[in-house]
Amino acid sequence: EGSTLLSTVHRAKGAEAPRVFFLDSYLVPAKYARTEEQQFGEKCIEYVALTRAQEELYFIDSDCWQD
């Protein structure tokens, strides 16, 4: 408790947390996913990202950050 874990969606598979921040969700599905199989894989990744939060899910857009 009292710590922050930064993780990729792939690494978060199977893990949950009370509060999850989804950074740049607009990158899913990835633009390189062109085949039906790749698109399905991207949907699975999106599902994992959206279901890791036990209580709160926040969407963060890094384009809003300033240098």
Secondary structure, DSSP 8 states (H G I E B T S, - for coil): --------HHHHTT--EEEEEEETGGG-S-TT--SHHHHHHHHHHHHHHHT-EEEEEEEE-GGG---
